Amino acid sequence: MKYRAEINIMPLKALLDPQGKAITASMKNLNLPEITNVRLGKHITLEVEAADTAAARQKVETACKKLLANPIMEYYEFEIFDL
């Protein structure tokens, strides 16, 4: 079966996010000072073939741990959908 994974990768909350800080500072220039604490991450969508949802989840977990996310600086979460 084929599945679609929606993966969100974000900087760890304890780490400084310089891009998010820059965007937050720019909000004041756009007259949007009520928007604060911007954090910038990545959103990845992929398709995976697997026998079942559990196998698809395991393959996506492996991809995140070994390639897509840097566990020293980022955390990730994902959802699996049937195609």
PDB file of N, CA, C and O in Angstrom:
ATOM      1  N   MET A   1       0.839  -1.182   0.000  1.00  0.00           N
ATOM      2  CA  MET A   1       0.000   0.000   0.000  1.00  0.00           C
ATOM      3  C   MET A   1       0.885   1.246   0.000  1.00  0.00           C
ATOM      4  O   MET A   1       2.048   1.209   0.400  1.00  0.00           O
ATOM      5  N   LYS A   2       0.297   2.344  -0.460  1.00  0.00           N
ATOM      6  CA  LYS A   2       1.013   3.624  -0.452  1.00  0.00           C
ATOM      7  C   LYS A   2       0.431   4.530   0.622  1.00  0.00           C
ATOM      8  O   LYS A   2      -0.774   4.557   0.870  1.00  0.00           O
ATOM      9  N   TYR A   3       1.338   5.266   1.247  1.00  0.00           N
ATOM     10  CA  TYR A   3       0.954   6.208   2.292  1.00  0.00           C
ATOM     11  C   TYR A   3       1.634   7.552   2.032  1.00  0.00           C
ATOM     12  O   TYR A   3       2.663   7.625   1.360  1.00  0.00           O
ATOM     13  N   ARG A   4       1.040   8.604   2.575  1.00  0.00           N
ATOM     14  CA  ARG A   4       1.648   9.943   2.528  1.00  0.00           C
ATOM     15  C   ARG A   4       2.010  10.331   3.949  1.00  0.00           C
ATOM     16  O   ARG A   4       1.216  10.162   4.875  1.00  0.00           O
ATOM     17  N   ALA A   5       3.206  10.849   4.108  1.00  0.00           N
ATOM     18  CA  ALA A   5       3.650  11.335   5.418  1.00  0.00           C
ATOM     19  C   ALA A   5       3.770  12.852   5.358  1.00  0.00           C
ATOM     20  O   ALA A   5       4.320  13.402   4.404  1.00  0.00           O
ATOM     21  N   GLU A   6       3.262  13.507   6.359  1.00  0.00           N
ATOM     22  CA  GLU A   6       3.396  14.949   6.549  1.00  0.00           C
ATOM     23  C   GLU A   6       4.285  15.140   7.767  1.00  0.00           C
ATOM     24  O   GLU A   6       3.899  14.799   8.885  1.00  0.00           O
ATOM     25  N   ILE A   7       5.497  15.695   7.544  1.00  0.00           N
ATOM     26  CA  ILE A   7       6.502  15.802   8.595  1.00  0.00           C
ATOM     27  C   ILE A   7       6.768  17.272   8.909  1.00  0.00           C
ATOM     28  O   ILE A   7       6.978  18.075   8.000  1.00  0.00           O
ATOM     29  N   ASN A   8       6.759  17.618  10.170  1.00  0.00           N
ATOM     30  CA  ASN A   8       7.133  18.962  10.622  1.00  0.00           C
ATOM     31  C   ASN A   8       8.403  18.854  11.444  1.00  0.00           C
ATOM     32  O   ASN A   8       8.483  18.077  12.396  1.00  0.00           O
ATOM     33  N   ILE A   9       9.401  19.652  11.057  1.00  0.00           N
ATOM     34  CA  ILE A   9      10.686  19.674  11.759  1.00  0.00           C
ATOM     35  C   ILE A   9      10.906  21.094  12.265  1.00  0.00           C
ATOM     36  O   ILE A   9      10.851  22.054  11.497  1.00  0.00           O
ATOM     37  N   MET A  10      11.156  21.217  13.565  1.00  0.00           N
ATOM     38  CA  MET A  10      11.310  22.527  14.192  1.00  0.00           C
ATOM     39  C   MET A  10      12.580  22.560  15.036  1.00  0.00           C
ATOM     40  O   MET A  10      13.051  21.524  15.505  1.00  0.00           O
ATOM     41  N   PRO A  11      13.136  23.770  15.226  1.00  0.00           N
ATOM     42  CA  PRO A  11      14.285  23.870  16.130  1.00  0.00           C
ATOM     43  C   PRO A  11      13.858  23.527  17.560  1.00  0.00           C
ATOM     44  O   PRO A  11      12.728  23.807  17.960  1.00  0.00           O
ATOM     45  N   LEU A  12      14.756  22.927  18.314  1.00  0.00           N
ATOM     46  CA  LEU A  12      14.453  22.632  19.708  1.00  0.00           C
ATOM     47  C   LEU A  12      14.085  23.926  20.438  1.00  0.00           C
ATOM     48  O   LEU A  12      14.665  24.979  20.174  1.00  0.00           O
ATOM     49  N   LYS A  13      13.137  23.843  21.338  1.00  0.00           N
ATOM     50  CA  LYS A  13      12.652  25.034  22.039  1.00  0.00           C
ATOM     51  C   LYS A  13      13.749  25.725  22.854  1.00  0.00           C
ATOM     52  O   LYS A  13      13.706  26.939  23.055  1.00  0.00           O
ATOM     53  N   ALA A  14      14.723  24.955  23.318  1.00  0.00           N
ATOM     54  CA  ALA A  14      15.800  25.521  24.143  1.00  0.00           C
ATOM     55  C   ALA A  14      16.837  26.283  23.312  1.00  0.00           C
ATOM     56  O   ALA A  14      17.659  27.012  23.867  1.00  0.00           O
ATOM     57  N   LEU A  15      16.803  26.119  21.977  1.00  0.00           N
ATOM     58  CA  LEU A  15      17.799  26.757  21.121  1.00  0.00           C
ATOM     59  C   LEU A  15      17.287  28.061  20.531  1.00  0.00           C
ATOM     60  O   LEU A  15      16.095  28.218  20.269  1.00  0.00           O
ATOM     61  N   LEU A  16      18.201  28.983  20.329  1.00  0.00           N
ATOM     62  CA  LEU A  16      17.879  30.239  19.659  1.00  0.00           C
ATOM     63  C   LEU A  16      17.544  29.960  18.200  1.00  0.00           C
ATOM     64  O   LEU A  16      18.203  29.145  17.554  1.00  0.00           O
ATOM     65  N   ASP A  17      16.524  30.629  17.681  1.00  0.00           N
ATOM     66  CA  ASP A  17      16.131  30.507  16.282  1.00  0.00           C
ATOM     67  C   ASP A  17      16.374  31.867  15.624  1.00  0.00           C
ATOM     68  O   ASP A  17      15.482  32.714  15.650  1.00  0.00           O
ATOM     69  N   PRO A  18      17.555  32.105  15.032  1.00  0.00           N
ATOM     70  CA  PRO A  18      17.876  33.425  14.493  1.00  0.00           C
ATOM     71  C   PRO A  18      16.927  33.872  13.383  1.00  0.00           C
ATOM     72  O   PRO A  18      16.596  35.055  13.299  1.00  0.00           O
ATOM     73  N   GLN A  19      16.485  32.948  12.533  1.00  0.00           N
ATOM     74  CA  GLN A  19      15.545  33.334  11.476  1.00  0.00           C
ATOM     75  C   GLN A  19      14.201  33.742  12.075  1.00  0.00           C
ATOM     76  O   GLN A  19      13.591  34.722  11.649  1.00  0.00           O
ATOM     77  N   GLY A  20      13.758  32.990  13.053  1.00  0.00           N
ATOM     78  CA  GLY A  20      12.506  33.336  13.722  1.00  0.00           C
ATOM     79  C   GLY A  20      12.599  34.679  14.429  1.00  0.00           C
ATOM     80  O   GLY A  20      11.647  35.460  14.417  1.00  0.00           O
ATOM     81  N   LYS A  21      13.757  34.951  15.051  1.00  0.00           N
ATOM     82  CA  LYS A  21      13.969  36.252  15.712  1.00  0.00           C
ATOM     83  C   LYS A  21      13.893  37.390  14.698  1.00  0.00           C
ATOM     84  O   LYS A  21      13.274  38.420  14.964  1.00  0.00           O
ATOM     85  N   ALA A  22      14.520  37.207  13.536  1.00  0.00           N
ATOM     86  CA  ALA A  22      14.520  38.247  12.504  1.00  0.00           C
ATOM     87  C   ALA A  22      13.099  38.500  12.002  1.00  0.00           C
ATOM     88  O   ALA A  22      12.710  39.648  11.788  1.00  0.00           O
ATOM     89  N   ILE A  23      12.335  37.440  11.817  1.00  0.00           N
ATOM     90  CA  ILE A  23      10.949  37.597  11.360  1.00  0.00           C
ATOM     91  C   ILE A  23      10.128  38.291  12.428  1.00  0.00           C
ATOM     92  O   ILE A  23       9.329  39.176  12.119  1.00  0.00           O
ATOM     93  N   THR A  24      10.317  37.898  13.693  1.00  0.00           N
ATOM     94  CA  THR A  24       9.595  38.538  14.789  1.00  0.00           C
ATOM     95  C   THR A  24       9.889  40.039  14.811  1.00  0.00           C
ATOM     96  O   THR A  24       8.973  40.847  14.968  1.00  0.00           O
ATOM     97  N   ALA A  25      11.160  40.418  14.656  1.00  0.00           N
ATOM     98  CA  ALA A  25      11.536  41.836  14.654  1.00  0.00           C
ATOM     99  C   ALA A  25      10.897  42.570  13.477  1.00  0.00           C
ATOM    100  O   ALA A  25      10.509  43.730  13.613  1.00  0.00           O
ATOM    101  N   SER A  26      10.784  41.914  12.336  1.00  0.00           N
ATOM    102  CA  SER A  26      10.193  42.535  11.145  1.00  0.00           C
ATOM    103  C   SER A  26       8.693  42.757  11.286  1.00  0.00           C
ATOM    104  O   SER A  26       8.132  43.608  10.596  1.00  0.00           O
ATOM    105  N   MET A  27       8.043  42.021  12.150  1.00  0.00           N
ATOM    106  CA  MET A  27       6.601  42.185  12.342  1.00  0.00           C
ATOM    107  C   MET A  27       6.271  43.600  12.816  1.00  0.00           C
ATOM    108  O   MET A  27       5.231  44.151  12.453  1.00  0.00           O
ATOM    109  N   LYS A  28       7.147  44.186  13.621  1.00  0.00           N
ATOM    110  CA  LYS A  28       6.915  45.554  14.090  1.00  0.00           C
ATOM    111  C   LYS A  28       6.906  46.525  12.914  1.00  0.00           C
ATOM    112  O   LYS A  28       6.117  47.470  12.894  1.00  0.00           O
ATOM    113  N   ASN A  29       7.788  46.294  11.925  1.00  0.00           N
ATOM    114  CA  ASN A  29       7.839  47.152  10.740  1.00  0.00           C
ATOM    115  C   ASN A  29       6.583  47.031   9.885  1.00  0.00           C
ATOM    116  O   ASN A  29       6.269  47.935   9.110  1.00  0.00           O
ATOM    117  N   LEU A  30       5.874  45.934  10.021  1.00  0.00           N
ATOM    118  CA  LEU A  30       4.637  45.717   9.258  1.00  0.00           C
ATOM    119  C   LEU A  30       3.397  46.111  10.065  1.00  0.00           C
ATOM    120  O   LEU A  30       2.268  45.796   9.689  1.00  0.00           O
ATOM    121  N   ASN A  31       3.634  46.804  11.178  1.00  0.00           N
ATOM    122  CA  ASN A  31       2.542  47.177  12.091  1.00  0.00           C
ATOM    123  C   ASN A  31       1.806  45.950  12.622  1.00  0.00           C
ATOM    124  O   ASN A  31       0.584  45.958  12.768  1.00  0.00           O
ATOM    125  N   LEU A  32       2.569  44.900  12.908  1.00  0.00           N
ATOM    126  CA  LEU A  32       2.008  43.683  13.486  1.00  0.00           C
ATOM    127  C   LEU A  32       2.779  43.311  14.766  1.00  0.00           C
ATOM    128  O   LEU A  32       3.270  42.189  14.886  1.00  0.00           O
ATOM    129  N   PRO A  33       2.884  44.251  15.719  1.00  0.00           N
ATOM    130  CA  PRO A  33       3.682  43.972  16.918  1.00  0.00           C
ATOM    131  C   PRO A  33       3.082  42.887  17.803  1.00  0.00           C
ATOM    132  O   PRO A  33       3.767  42.360  18.680  1.00  0.00           O
ATOM    133  N   GLU A  34       1.820  42.545  17.589  1.00  0.00           N
ATOM    134  CA  GLU A  34       1.183  41.507  18.397  1.00  0.00           C
ATOM    135  C   GLU A  34       1.618  40.097  17.972  1.00  0.00           C
ATOM    136  O   GLU A  34       1.309  39.128  18.665  1.00  0.00           O
ATOM    137  N   ILE A  35       2.327  39.971  16.850  1.00  0.00           N
ATOM    138  CA  ILE A  35       2.877  38.679  16.432  1.00  0.00           C
ATOM    139  C   ILE A  35       4.286  38.562  17.005  1.00  0.00           C
ATOM    140  O   ILE A  35       5.173  39.345  16.666  1.00  0.00           O
ATOM    141  N   THR A  36       4.477  37.582  17.869  1.00  0.00           N
ATOM    142  CA  THR A  36       5.759  37.421  18.566  1.00  0.00           C
ATOM    143  C   THR A  36       6.185  35.955  18.574  1.00  0.00           C
ATOM    144  O   THR A  36       5.420  35.066  18.199  1.00  0.00           O
ATOM    145  N   ASN A  37       7.414  35.726  19.007  1.00  0.00           N
ATOM    146  CA  ASN A  37       7.947  34.372  19.203  1.00  0.00           C
ATOM    147  C   ASN A  37       7.810  33.478  17.964  1.00  0.00           C
ATOM    148  O   ASN A  37       7.397  32.323  18.069  1.00  0.00           O
ATOM    149  N   VAL A  38       8.156  34.015  16.805  1.00  0.00           N
ATOM    150  CA  VAL A  38       8.111  33.241  15.561  1.00  0.00           C
ATOM    151  C   VAL A  38       9.222  32.188  15.602  1.00  0.00           C
ATOM    152  O   VAL A  38      10.356  32.495  15.969  1.00  0.00           O
ATOM    153  N   ARG A  39       8.903  30.969  15.234  1.00  0.00           N
ATOM    154  CA  ARG A  39       9.873  29.873  15.103  1.00  0.00           C
ATOM    155  C   ARG A  39       9.747  29.354  13.672  1.00  0.00           C
ATOM    156  O   ARG A  39       8.643  29.096  13.192  1.00  0.00           O
ATOM    157  N   LEU A  40      10.871  29.204  13.006  1.00  0.00           N
ATOM    158  CA  LEU A  40      10.874  28.781  11.615  1.00  0.00           C
ATOM    159  C   LEU A  40      11.388  27.355  11.510  1.00  0.00           C
ATOM    160  O   LEU A  40      12.429  27.019  12.073  1.00  0.00           O
ATOM    161  N   GLY A  41      10.649  26.517  10.785  1.00  0.00           N
ATOM    162  CA  GLY A  41      11.036  25.117  10.617  1.00  0.00           C
ATOM    163  C   GLY A  41      10.845  24.660   9.189  1.00  0.00           C
ATOM    164  O   GLY A  41      10.807  25.468   8.262  1.00  0.00           O
ATOM    165  N   LYS A  42      10.726  23.349   9.023  1.00  0.00           N
ATOM    166  CA  LYS A  42      10.556  22.744   7.704  1.00  0.00           C
ATOM    167  C   LYS A  42       9.313  21.867   7.720  1.00  0.00           C
ATOM    168  O   LYS A  42       8.968  21.261   8.735  1.00  0.00           O
ATOM    169  N   HIS A  43       8.646  21.814   6.563  1.00  0.00           N
ATOM    170  CA  HIS A  43       7.524  20.902   6.370  1.00  0.00           C
ATOM    171  C   HIS A  43       7.869  20.027   5.176  1.00  0.00           C
ATOM    172  O   HIS A  43       8.147  20.535   4.090  1.00  0.00           O
ATOM    173  N   ILE A  44       7.851  18.722   5.370  1.00  0.00           N
ATOM    174  CA  ILE A  44       8.213  17.779   4.320  1.00  0.00           C
ATOM    175  C   ILE A  44       7.039  16.830   4.097  1.00  0.00           C
ATOM    176  O   ILE A  44       6.466  16.293   5.045  1.00  0.00           O
ATOM    177  N   THR A  45       6.695  16.635   2.835  1.00  0.00           N
ATOM    178  CA  THR A  45       5.675  15.660   2.450  1.00  0.00           C
ATOM    179  C   THR A  45       6.355  14.597   1.606  1.00  0.00           C
ATOM    180  O   THR A  45       7.131  14.915   0.705  1.00  0.00           O
ATOM    181  N   LEU A  46       6.068  13.340   1.894  1.00  0.00           N
ATOM    182  CA  LEU A  46       6.631  12.259   1.088  1.00  0.00           C
ATOM    183  C   LEU A  46       5.647  11.104   1.000  1.00  0.00           C
ATOM    184  O   LEU A  46       4.721  10.988   1.803  1.00  0.00           O
ATOM    185  N   GLU A  47       5.870  10.255   0.008  1.00  0.00           N
ATOM    186  CA  GLU A  47       5.068   9.045  -0.149  1.00  0.00           C
ATOM    187  C   GLU A  47       5.954   7.853   0.165  1.00  0.00           C
ATOM    188  O   GLU A  47       7.148   7.850  -0.134  1.00  0.00           O
ATOM    189  N   VAL A  48       5.349   6.841   0.771  1.00  0.00           N
ATOM    190  CA  VAL A  48       6.094   5.640   1.147  1.00  0.00           C
ATOM    191  C   VAL A  48       5.228   4.414   0.862  1.00  0.00           C
ATOM    192  O   VAL A  48       4.023   4.418   1.117  1.00  0.00           O
ATOM    193  N   GLU A  49       5.845   3.386   0.340  1.00  0.00           N
ATOM    194  CA  GLU A  49       5.170   2.107   0.148  1.00  0.00           C
ATOM    195  C   GLU A  49       5.511   1.208   1.328  1.00  0.00           C
ATOM    196  O   GLU A  49       6.674   1.076   1.710  1.00  0.00           O
ATOM    197  N   ALA A  50       4.488   0.598   1.894  1.00  0.00           N
ATOM    198  CA  ALA A  50       4.690  -0.282   3.044  1.00  0.00           C
ATOM    199  C   ALA A  50       3.521  -1.251   3.139  1.00  0.00           C
ATOM    200  O   ALA A  50       2.459  -1.022   2.559  1.00  0.00           O
ATOM    201  N   ALA A  51       3.729  -2.337   3.878  1.00  0.00           N
ATOM    202  CA  ALA A  51       2.701  -3.363   4.031  1.00  0.00           C
ATOM    203  C   ALA A  51       1.495  -2.846   4.814  1.00  0.00           C
ATOM    204  O   ALA A  51       0.356  -3.217   4.529  1.00  0.00           O
ATOM    205  N   ASP A  52       1.754  -1.980   5.808  1.00  0.00           N
ATOM    206  CA  ASP A  52       0.675  -1.439   6.626  1.00  0.00           C
ATOM    207  C   ASP A  52       1.113  -0.108   7.238  1.00  0.00           C
ATOM    208  O   ASP A  52       2.243   0.338   7.038  1.00  0.00           O
ATOM    209  N   THR A  53       0.207   0.512   7.982  1.00  0.00           N
ATOM    210  CA  THR A  53       0.492   1.818   8.577  1.00  0.00           C
ATOM    211  C   THR A  53       1.673   1.754   9.544  1.00  0.00           C
ATOM    212  O   THR A  53       2.492   2.673   9.581  1.00  0.00           O
ATOM    213  N   ALA A  54       1.765   0.694  10.313  1.00  0.00           N
ATOM    214  CA  ALA A  54       2.866   0.570  11.277  1.00  0.00           C
ATOM    215  C   ALA A  54       4.213   0.509  10.558  1.00  0.00           C
ATOM    216  O   ALA A  54       5.183   1.123  11.003  1.00  0.00           O
ATOM    217  N   ALA A  55       4.275  -0.222   9.460  1.00  0.00           N
ATOM    218  CA  ALA A  55       5.519  -0.312   8.693  1.00  0.00           C
ATOM    219  C   ALA A  55       5.863   1.032   8.059  1.00  0.00           C
ATOM    220  O   ALA A  55       7.029   1.425   8.021  1.00  0.00           O
ATOM    221  N   ALA A  56       4.850   1.731   7.564  1.00  0.00           N
ATOM    222  CA  ALA A  56       5.070   3.061   6.986  1.00  0.00           C
ATOM    223  C   ALA A  56       5.591   4.017   8.052  1.00  0.00           C
ATOM    224  O   ALA A  56       6.519   4.787   7.805  1.00  0.00           O
ATOM    225  N   ARG A  57       4.995   3.965   9.226  1.00  0.00           N
ATOM    226  CA  ARG A  57       5.422   4.818  10.342  1.00  0.00           C
ATOM    227  C   ARG A  57       6.887   4.541  10.694  1.00  0.00           C
ATOM    228  O   ARG A  57       7.649   5.476  10.941  1.00  0.00           O
ATOM    229  N   GLN A  58       7.281   3.283  10.719  1.00  0.00           N
ATOM    230  CA  GLN A  58       8.655   2.916  11.048  1.00  0.00           C
ATOM    231  C   GLN A  58       9.636   3.433   9.993  1.00  0.00           C
ATOM    232  O   GLN A  58      10.717   3.910  10.336  1.00  0.00           O
ATOM    233  N   LYS A  59       9.266   3.341   8.717  1.00  0.00           N
ATOM    234  CA  LYS A  59      10.141   3.825   7.645  1.00  0.00           C
ATOM    235  C   LYS A  59      10.320   5.340   7.717  1.00  0.00           C
ATOM    236  O   LYS A  59      11.426   5.848   7.532  1.00  0.00           O
ATOM    237  N   VAL A  60       9.240   6.052   7.983  1.00  0.00           N
ATOM    238  CA  VAL A  60       9.319   7.514   8.096  1.00  0.00           C
ATOM    239  C   VAL A  60      10.142   7.896   9.324  1.00  0.00           C
ATOM    240  O   VAL A  60      10.939   8.832   9.266  1.00  0.00           O
ATOM    241  N   GLU A  61       9.959   7.192  10.419  1.00  0.00           N
ATOM    242  CA  GLU A  61      10.747   7.437  11.636  1.00  0.00           C
ATOM    243  C   GLU A  61      12.241   7.285  11.342  1.00  0.00           C
ATOM    244  O   GLU A  61      13.049   8.114  11.760  1.00  0.00           O
ATOM    245  N   THR A  62      12.597   6.232  10.627  1.00  0.00           N
ATOM    246  CA  THR A  62      14.000   6.006  10.268  1.00  0.00           C
ATOM    247  C   THR A  62      14.530   7.130   9.387  1.00  0.00           C
ATOM    248  O   THR A  62      15.645   7.610   9.591  1.00  0.00           O
ATOM    249  N   ALA A  63      13.729   7.550   8.402  1.00  0.00           N
ATOM    250  CA  ALA A  63      14.148   8.644   7.515  1.00  0.00           C
ATOM    251  C   ALA A  63      14.371   9.932   8.301  1.00  0.00           C
ATOM    252  O   ALA A  63      15.331  10.660   8.048  1.00  0.00           O
ATOM    253  N   CYS A  64      13.493  10.210   9.244  1.00  0.00           N
ATOM    254  CA  CYS A  64      13.637  11.419  10.067  1.00  0.00           C
ATOM    255  C   CYS A  64      14.894  11.353  10.924  1.00  0.00           C
ATOM    256  O   CYS A  64      15.659  12.315  10.985  1.00  0.00           O
ATOM    257  N   LYS A  65      15.105  10.229  11.578  1.00  0.00           N
ATOM    258  CA  LYS A  65      16.251  10.090  12.478  1.00  0.00           C
ATOM    259  C   LYS A  65      17.581  10.117  11.743  1.00  0.00           C
ATOM    260  O   LYS A  65      18.548  10.704  12.229  1.00  0.00           O
ATOM    261  N   LYS A  66      17.638   9.481  10.562  1.00  0.00           N
ATOM    262  CA  LYS A  66      18.921   9.313   9.883  1.00  0.00           C
ATOM    263  C   LYS A  66      19.239  10.377   8.844  1.00  0.00           C
ATOM    264  O   LYS A  66      20.400  10.544   8.470  1.00  0.00           O
ATOM    265  N   LEU A  67      18.213  11.111   8.364  1.00  0.00           N
ATOM    266  CA  LEU A  67      18.472  12.048   7.275  1.00  0.00           C
ATOM    267  C   LEU A  67      17.761  13.389   7.398  1.00  0.00           C
ATOM    268  O   LEU A  67      18.391  14.435   7.241  1.00  0.00           O
ATOM    269  N   LEU A  68      16.482  13.377   7.670  1.00  0.00           N
ATOM    270  CA  LEU A  68      15.686  14.603   7.532  1.00  0.00           C
ATOM    271  C   LEU A  68      15.857  15.596   8.679  1.00  0.00           C
ATOM    272  O   LEU A  68      15.804  16.806   8.455  1.00  0.00           O
ATOM    273  N   ALA A  69      16.058  15.111   9.893  1.00  0.00           N
ATOM    274  CA  ALA A  69      16.167  15.998  11.060  1.00  0.00           C
ATOM    275  C   ALA A  69      17.514  15.812  11.736  1.00  0.00           C
ATOM    276  O   ALA A  69      18.084  14.721  11.746  1.00  0.00           O
ATOM    277  N   ASN A  70      18.008  16.908  12.302  1.00  0.00           N
ATOM    278  CA  ASN A  70      19.234  16.866  13.095  1.00  0.00           C
ATOM    279  C   ASN A  70      18.813  16.833  14.567  1.00  0.00           C
ATOM    280  O   ASN A  70      18.421  17.863  15.116  1.00  0.00           O
ATOM    281  N   PRO A  71      18.888  15.663  15.214  1.00  0.00           N
ATOM    282  CA  PRO A  71      18.362  15.544  16.582  1.00  0.00           C
ATOM    283  C   PRO A  71      19.076  16.411  17.613  1.00  0.00           C
ATOM    284  O   PRO A  71      18.550  16.623  18.705  1.00  0.00           O
ATOM    285  N   ILE A  72      20.259  16.912  17.288  1.00  0.00           N
ATOM    286  CA  ILE A  72      20.967  17.792  18.209  1.00  0.00           C
ATOM    287  C   ILE A  72      20.308  19.169  18.246  1.00  0.00           C
ATOM    288  O   ILE A  72      20.334  19.848  19.273  1.00  0.00           O
ATOM    289  N   MET A  73      19.716  19.579  17.119  1.00  0.00           N
ATOM    290  CA  MET A  73      19.162  20.930  17.021  1.00  0.00           C
ATOM    291  C   MET A  73      17.665  20.971  16.729  1.00  0.00           C
ATOM    292  O   MET A  73      17.044  22.026  16.854  1.00  0.00           O
ATOM    293  N   GLU A  74      17.077  19.837  16.342  1.00  0.00           N
ATOM    294  CA  GLU A  74      15.688  19.854  15.885  1.00  0.00           C
ATOM    295  C   GLU A  74      14.894  18.694  16.491  1.00  0.00           C
ATOM    296  O   GLU A  74      15.450  17.673  16.896  1.00  0.00           O
ATOM    297  N   TYR A  75      13.583  18.892  16.536  1.00  0.00           N
ATOM    298  CA  TYR A  75      12.675  17.797  16.854  1.00  0.00           C
ATOM    299  C   TYR A  75      11.696  17.668  15.697  1.00  0.00           C
ATOM    300  O   TYR A  75      11.549  18.597  14.903  1.00  0.00           O
ATOM    301  N   TYR A  76      11.036  16.542  15.597  1.00  0.00           N
ATOM    302  CA  TYR A  76      10.107  16.329  14.492  1.00  0.00           C
ATOM    303  C   TYR A  76       8.865  15.613  14.983  1.00  0.00           C
ATOM    304  O   TYR A  76       8.867  14.957  16.024  1.00  0.00           O
ATOM    305  N   GLU A  77       7.819  15.756  14.213  1.00  0.00           N
ATOM    306  CA  GLU A  77       6.587  15.016  14.417  1.00  0.00           C
ATOM    307  C   GLU A  77       5.968  14.782  13.052  1.00  0.00           C
ATOM    308  O   GLU A  77       6.172  15.575  12.133  1.00  0.00           O
ATOM    309  N   PHE A  78       5.218  13.706  12.911  1.00  0.00           N
ATOM    310  CA  PHE A  78       4.633  13.416  11.608  1.00  0.00           C
ATOM    311  C   PHE A  78       3.328  12.671  11.740  1.00  0.00           C
ATOM    312  O   PHE A  78       3.017  12.085  12.777  1.00  0.00           O
ATOM    313  N   GLU A  79       2.566  12.710  10.651  1.00  0.00           N
ATOM    314  CA  GLU A  79       1.324  11.963  10.530  1.00  0.00           C
ATOM    315  C   GLU A  79       1.385  11.152   9.258  1.00  0.00           C
ATOM    316  O   GLU A  79       2.008  11.565   8.280  1.00  0.00           O
ATOM    317  N   ILE A  80       0.742   9.998   9.266  1.00  0.00           N
ATOM    318  CA  ILE A  80       0.678   9.106   8.118  1.00  0.00           C
ATOM    319  C   ILE A  80      -0.769   9.061   7.621  1.00  0.00           C
ATOM    320  O   ILE A  80      -1.703   8.918   8.410  1.00  0.00           O
ATOM    321  N   PHE A  81      -0.938   9.185   6.308  1.00  0.00           N
ATOM    322  CA  PHE A  81      -2.265   9.140   5.693  1.00  0.00           C
ATOM    323  C   PHE A  81      -2.286   8.092   4.590  1.00  0.00           C
ATOM    324  O   PHE A  81      -1.290   7.910   3.890  1.00  0.00           O
ATOM    325  N   ASP A  82      -3.407   7.403   4.428  1.00  0.00           N
ATOM    326  CA  ASP A  82      -3.583   6.480   3.312  1.00  0.00           C
ATOM    327  C   ASP A  82      -3.694   7.264   2.018  1.00  0.00           C
ATOM    328  O   ASP A  82      -4.237   8.369   1.995  1.00  0.00           O
ATOM    329  N   LEU A  83      -3.180   6.692   0.946  1.00  0.00           N
ATOM    330  CA  LEU A  83      -3.353   7.311  -0.384  1.00  0.00           C
ATOM    331  C   LEU A  83      -4.435   6.584  -1.140  1.00  0.00           C
ATOM    332  O   LEU A  83      -4.739   6.941  -2.278  1.00  0.00           O
TER     333      LEU A  83
END
